[in-house]
């Protein structure tokens, strides 16, 4: 089981870090190439915009799981930060359960839609099945990370409450 977890972690790290870094480098190089070809050589490259958009999509699709893992995604914490540990646990539970339910509900229609696509991109003629395949990975990754977040929130909640309980017991014993 440890080997299986290690392999899955390695694949997730490769997709969430290496592929994201490569696709971001592709965005940057394509951007530079576009500027050089248009303003220095006076001959714009037609495919550069499409490559940039596709690389950006892949950066987002593969990077969202890593952002969730490290808790670096955009959140609105004004209300959450003012809650008690049980309130924070309730917020995390509601958020993650809702996210899991909606993504599971949308998973099969997304896969069916992806597999039924016969379209290709405008310039490079890449099939949409290939271009949007990482979206399916993103959905699965978010579902798994949401379950992990629920487990982590529960452990944190139990730990915080046991520390509070121990402190209260000490005060009562005095």
C-alpha positions as YAML, in Angstrom:
chain: A
units: angstrom
residues:
- id: 1
  name: UNK
  ca: [0.00, 0.00, 0.00]
- id: 2
  name: UNK
  ca: [2.89, 2.37, 0.77]
- id: 3
  name: UNK
  ca: [4.38, 1.76, -2.67]
- id: 4
  name: UNK
  ca: [1.00, 2.47, -4.32]
- id: 5
  name: UNK
  ca: [0.67, 5.74, -2.35]
- id: 6
  name: UNK
  ca: [4.23, 6.69, -3.29]
- id: 7
  name: UNK
  ca: [3.54, 6.05, -7.00]
- id: 8
  name: UNK
  ca: [0.29, 8.05, -6.91]
- id: 9
  name: UNK
  ca: [2.04, 10.88, -5.03]
- id: 10
  name: UNK
  ca: [4.85, 10.86, -7.62]
- id: 11
  name: UNK
  ca: [2.38, 11.05, -10.51]
- id: 12
  name: UNK
  ca: [0.42, 13.84, -8.80]
- id: 13
  name: UNK
  ca: [3.62, 15.76, -8.10]
- id: 14
  name: UNK
  ca: [4.79, 15.31, -11.69]
- id: 15
  name: UNK
  ca: [1.48, 16.56, -13.10]
- id: 16
  name: UNK
  ca: [0.99, 19.25, -10.46]
- id: 17
  name: UNK
  ca: [4.52, 20.66, -10.52]
- id: 18
  name: UNK
  ca: [6.53, 19.53, -13.54]
- id: 19
  name: UNK
  ca: [3.79, 19.75, -16.17]
- id: 20
  name: UNK
  ca: [2.61, 23.07, -14.72]
- id: 21
  name: UNK
  ca: [6.14, 24.50, -14.83]
- id: 22
  name: UNK
  ca: [6.67, 23.28, -18.39]
- id: 23
  name: UNK
  ca: [3.36, 24.72, -19.57]
- id: 24
  name: UNK
  ca: [4.15, 28.04, -17.87]
- id: 25
  name: UNK
  ca: [7.54, 28.12, -19.61]
- id: 26
  name: UNK
  ca: [5.73, 27.44, -22.89]
- id: 27
  name: UNK
  ca: [3.47, 30.43, -22.22]
- id: 28
  name: UNK
  ca: [6.47, 32.66, -21.56]
- id: 29
  name: UNK
  ca: [8.54, 31.47, -24.55]
- id: 30
  name: UNK
  ca: [5.52, 31.75, -26.86]
- id: 31
  name: UNK
  ca: [4.89, 35.27, -25.60]
- id: 32
  name: UNK
  ca: [8.50, 36.25, -26.31]
- id: 33
  name: UNK
  ca: [8.38, 34.57, -29.72]
- id: 34
  name: UNK
  ca: [5.22, 36.50, -30.57]
- id: 35
  name: UNK
  ca: [6.81, 39.83, -29.68]
- id: 36
  name: UNK
  ca: [10.04, 39.09, -31.55]
- id: 37
  name: UNK
  ca: [8.30, 37.79, -34.67]
- id: 38
  name: UNK
  ca: [5.80, 40.65, -34.82]
- id: 39
  name: UNK
  ca: [7.95, 43.66, -33.91]
- id: 40
  name: UNK
  ca: [11.45, 42.65, -34.97]
- id: 41
  name: UNK
  ca: [10.86, 40.40, -37.97]
- id: 42
  name: UNK
  ca: [7.56, 42.10, -38.93]
- id: 43
  name: UNK
  ca: [5.99, 38.70, -39.53]
- id: 44
  name: UNK
  ca: [3.48, 37.63, -36.85]
- id: 45
  name: UNK
  ca: [3.18, 33.98, -35.92]
- id: 46
  name: UNK
  ca: [-0.41, 32.78, -36.24]
- id: 47
  name: UNK
  ca: [-0.21, 29.81, -33.87]
- id: 48
  name: UNK
  ca: [1.36, 31.58, -30.87]
- id: 49
  name: UNK
  ca: [-1.93, 32.77, -29.36]
- id: 50
  name: UNK
  ca: [-3.43, 29.28, -29.51]
- id: 51
  name: UNK
  ca: [-0.36, 27.73, -27.90]
- id: 52
  name: UNK
  ca: [-0.47, 30.33, -25.10]
- id: 53
  name: UNK
  ca: [-4.15, 29.72, -24.40]
- id: 54
  name: UNK
  ca: [-3.71, 25.93, -24.39]
- id: 55
  name: UNK
  ca: [-0.66, 26.12, -22.13]
- id: 56
  name: UNK
  ca: [-2.54, 28.43, -19.76]
- id: 57
  name: UNK
  ca: [-5.48, 26.00, -19.63]
- id: 58
  name: UNK
  ca: [-3.15, 23.12, -18.86]
- id: 59
  name: UNK
  ca: [-1.42, 25.19, -16.19]
- id: 60
  name: UNK
  ca: [-4.77, 25.74, -14.51]
- id: 61
  name: UNK
  ca: [-6.09, 22.21, -14.99]
- id: 62
  name: UNK
  ca: [-2.98, 20.55, -13.59]
- id: 63
  name: UNK
  ca: [-2.11, 23.22, -11.02]
- id: 64
  name: UNK
  ca: [-5.39, 23.48, -9.14]
- id: 65
  name: UNK
  ca: [-4.78, 20.28, -7.17]
- id: 66
  name: UNK
  ca: [-1.39, 21.45, -5.97]
- id: 67
  name: UNK
  ca: [-2.92, 24.78, -4.94]
- id: 68
  name: UNK
  ca: [-5.54, 22.91, -2.91]
- id: 69
  name: UNK
  ca: [-2.89, 20.66, -1.36]
- id: 70
  name: UNK
  ca: [-0.81, 23.58, -0.15]
- id: 71
  name: UNK
  ca: [-3.93, 25.65, 0.66]
- id: 72
  name: UNK
  ca: [-2.81, 28.48, -1.62]
- id: 73
  name: UNK
  ca: [-5.98, 28.90, -3.65]
- id: 74
  name: UNK
  ca: [-8.09, 32.05, -3.51]
- id: 75
  name: UNK
  ca: [-10.53, 32.07, -0.60]
- id: 76
  name: UNK
  ca: [-12.71, 34.65, 1.09]
- id: 77
  name: UNK
  ca: [-11.63, 34.27, 4.70]
- id: 78
  name: UNK
  ca: [-13.27, 37.27, 6.35]
- id: 79
  name: UNK
  ca: [-16.12, 35.27, 7.87]
- id: 80
  name: UNK
  ca: [-14.20, 32.00, 8.20]
- id: 81
  name: UNK
  ca: [-11.31, 33.51, 10.15]
- id: 82
  name: UNK
  ca: [-13.67, 34.88, 12.84]
- id: 83
  name: UNK
  ca: [-15.25, 31.47, 13.56]
- id: 84
  name: UNK
  ca: [-14.59, 29.15, 16.47]
- id: 85
  name: UNK
  ca: [-12.88, 25.81, 15.74]
- id: 86
  name: UNK
  ca: [-16.27, 24.10, 15.45]
- id: 87
  name: UNK
  ca: [-17.51, 26.87, 13.14]
- id: 88
  name: UNK
  ca: [-14.41, 26.53, 10.95]
- id: 89
  name: UNK
  ca: [-14.89, 22.77, 10.86]
- id: 90
  name: UNK
  ca: [-18.53, 23.23, 9.79]
- id: 91
  name: UNK
  ca: [-17.52, 25.68, 7.03]
- id: 92
  name: UNK
  ca: [-14.82, 23.31, 5.72]
- id: 93
  name: UNK
  ca: [-17.18, 20.37, 5.86]
- id: 94
  name: UNK
  ca: [-20.00, 22.15, 4.01]
- id: 95
  name: UNK
  ca: [-17.62, 23.58, 1.41]
- id: 96
  name: UNK
  ca: [-15.85, 20.30, 0.65]
- id: 97
  name: UNK
  ca: [-18.98, 18.13, 0.68]
- id: 98
  name: UNK
  ca: [-20.72, 20.58, -1.68]
- id: 99
  name: UNK
  ca: [-17.69, 20.61, -3.95]
- id: 100
  name: UNK
  ca: [-17.48, 16.81, -4.00]
- id: 101
  name: UNK
  ca: [-21.20, 16.42, -4.70]
- id: 102
  name: UNK
  ca: [-21.22, 18.93, -7.56]
- id: 103
  name: UNK
  ca: [-18.10, 17.52, -9.18]
- id: 104
  name: UNK
  ca: [-19.31, 13.93, -8.94]
- id: 105
  name: UNK
  ca: [-22.64, 15.03, -10.40]
- id: 106
  name: UNK
  ca: [-20.90, 16.74, -13.32]
- id: 107
  name: UNK
  ca: [-18.20, 14.11, -13.91]
- id: 108
  name: UNK
  ca: [-20.08, 11.73, -16.23]
- id: 109
  name: UNK
  ca: [-21.63, 14.51, -18.37]
- id: 110
  name: UNK
  ca: [-18.18, 16.10, -18.72]
- id: 111
  name: UNK
  ca: [-16.60, 12.82, -19.81]
- id: 112
  name: UNK
  ca: [-19.45, 12.12, -22.24]
- id: 113
  name: UNK
  ca: [-19.15, 15.62, -23.68]
- id: 114
  name: UNK
  ca: [-15.39, 15.30, -24.05]
- id: 115
  name: UNK
  ca: [-15.58, 11.92, -25.74]
- id: 116
  name: UNK
  ca: [-18.28, 13.06, -28.16]
- id: 117
  name: UNK
  ca: [-16.28, 16.08, -29.38]
- id: 118
  name: UNK
  ca: [-15.17, 15.89, -32.98]
- id: 119
  name: UNK
  ca: [-13.92, 19.47, -33.08]
- id: 120
  name: UNK
  ca: [-10.34, 20.59, -33.50]
- id: 121
  name: UNK
  ca: [-8.58, 23.81, -32.55]
- id: 122
  name: UNK
  ca: [-8.54, 26.61, -35.07]
- id: 123
  name: UNK
  ca: [-4.90, 26.87, -36.07]
- id: 124
  name: UNK
  ca: [-3.05, 23.76, -34.91]
- id: 125
  name: UNK
  ca: [-5.97, 21.38, -35.57]
- id: 126
  name: UNK
  ca: [-5.49, 19.59, -32.25]
- id: 127
  name: UNK
  ca: [-8.48, 17.46, -31.25]
- id: 128
  name: UNK
  ca: [-10.55, 18.83, -28.37]
- id: 129
  name: UNK
  ca: [-10.33, 15.39, -26.75]
- id: 130
  name: UNK
  ca: [-6.62, 15.96, -26.24]
- id: 131
  name: UNK
  ca: [-6.83, 19.65, -25.41]
- id: 132
  name: UNK
  ca: [-9.49, 19.25, -22.70]
- id: 133
  name: UNK
  ca: [-8.48, 15.83, -21.32]
- id: 134
  name: UNK
  ca: [-6.69, 17.47, -18.35]
- id: 135
  name: UNK
  ca: [-10.06, 18.89, -17.28]
- id: 136
  name: UNK
  ca: [-11.17, 15.37, -16.35]
- id: 137
  name: UNK
  ca: [-7.95, 14.92, -14.35]
- id: 138
  name: UNK
  ca: [-8.67, 18.24, -12.60]
- id: 139
  name: UNK
  ca: [-12.15, 17.12, -11.55]
- id: 140
  name: UNK
  ca: [-10.81, 13.83, -10.14]
- id: 141
  name: UNK
  ca: [-7.94, 15.64, -8.42]
- id: 142
  name: UNK
  ca: [-10.27, 18.15, -6.75]
- id: 143
  name: UNK
  ca: [-12.57, 15.35, -5.55]
- id: 144
  name: UNK
  ca: [-9.66, 13.46, -3.98]
- id: 145
  name: UNK
  ca: [-8.19, 16.63, -2.46]
- id: 146
  name: UNK
  ca: [-11.59, 17.56, -1.01]
- id: 147
  name: UNK
  ca: [-11.80, 14.20, 0.76]
- id: 148
  name: UNK
  ca: [-8.28, 14.78, 2.07]
- id: 149
  name: UNK
  ca: [-9.31, 18.28, 3.24]
- id: 150
  name: UNK
  ca: [-12.28, 16.81, 5.13]
- id: 151
  name: UNK
  ca: [-10.00, 14.30, 6.86]
- id: 152
  name: UNK
  ca: [-7.47, 17.04, 7.67]
- id: 153
  name: UNK
  ca: [-10.20, 19.35, 9.00]
- id: 154
  name: UNK
  ca: [-11.57, 16.58, 11.20]
- id: 155
  name: UNK
  ca: [-8.14, 15.83, 12.64]
- id: 156
  name: UNK
  ca: [-7.52, 19.52, 13.27]
- id: 157
  name: UNK
  ca: [-10.94, 19.93, 14.87]
- id: 158
  name: UNK
  ca: [-10.42, 16.93, 17.14]
- id: 159
  name: UNK
  ca: [-6.93, 18.10, 18.10]
- id: 160
  name: UNK
  ca: [-8.08, 21.66, 18.83]
- id: 161
  name: UNK
  ca: [-11.02, 20.44, 20.91]
- id: 162
  name: UNK
  ca: [-8.90, 17.97, 22.88]
- id: 163
  name: UNK
  ca: [-6.44, 20.77, 23.71]
- id: 164
  name: UNK
  ca: [-9.31, 23.02, 24.77]
- id: 165
  name: UNK
  ca: [-10.84, 20.20, 26.80]
- id: 166
  name: UNK
  ca: [-7.51, 19.53, 28.53]
- id: 167
  name: UNK
  ca: [-7.10, 23.23, 29.34]
- id: 168
  name: UNK
  ca: [-10.64, 23.43, 30.75]
- id: 169
  name: UNK
  ca: [-10.10, 20.29, 32.83]
- id: 170
  name: UNK
  ca: [-6.90, 21.79, 34.28]
- id: 171
  name: UNK
  ca: [-8.75, 24.98, 35.23]
- id: 172
  name: UNK
  ca: [-11.55, 23.00, 36.89]
- id: 173
  name: UNK
  ca: [-9.05, 20.89, 38.85]
- id: 174
  name: UNK
  ca: [-7.40, 24.01, 40.29]
...
